[in-house]
Amino acid sequence: MANPLDVYIPFIKFLGLFAGQDIEFILYDTSKEQIHYVENPFSYKIGDRINGIERKFLEDEIYKDRDFVVNYRSLTKDMKKLRSATYFMKNTKAELIGMLIINYRVNELIEMRGLLNQLINGPNNDEYAKEEYNFLESLNLSFEDLMNSTIEEVIHMYNVPPERLSLDEKLEIIKTLNERGVFLMKGSVNEVAKELNCSEVTIYRYIRELYGSDYPK
């Protein structure tokens, strides 16, 4: 019997041809718990099981409330840095049948940004030293480390103390953190509240101002 995910393979091939070799498309069969197809492979191969944050997505069953997660950070097995996204594939009964994981290699872009910062700020500038990019440094990082790393990175983008952030800036931070999947992790609201020097109640108010009174569920 044909796998129902086979119908997506021609479209994934099309995306891979258009996107180029720096973007990997992984079609994961959740019923068999293994990768069904890979286009432009550089971190996984057909038959592999997934690990890392994508495994956490399945364990926490976040697909029940979300259709996708975009712009989270991950690493290849040889420690290359990625910007990633996952789309949860469901049948007509809203049952999960697979995931489409997209990995974009960004190592060269990060190195280019570092060079530009050095040219702009000078090689001995303290801000350049900080800007060595607060990416994940190891596949052995816990999810708490991943969460804290992402929170610190996003807040650092504004380069001002939390008490000097405007309401619009704080809302933009909350929006960016949500898009990166931070609020899918337990304890995230408390960590964001500590970084922004406010209460958890305030963070929930920001979230609901952005996404409505029913969020988070």
Buried (B, 14 or more C-beta within 10 A) or exposed (E): EEBEBEEBBEEBBEBBEEBEEBBBBBBBBBEEEBBBBBBBBBBBEEEBEBEBBBEBBBEBEBBEEEEBBEEBBBBBEEEBBBBBBBBBBBEEEEEBBBBBBBBBBBBEEBEEEBEEBBEEBEEEEEEBEEBEBBBBEEEEBEBEEBBBBBBEBBBBEBEEEBEEBEEEBBBBBBBBBBBBBBBBBEEBBEBBBBBBEBEEEBBBEBBEEEBEEEEEE
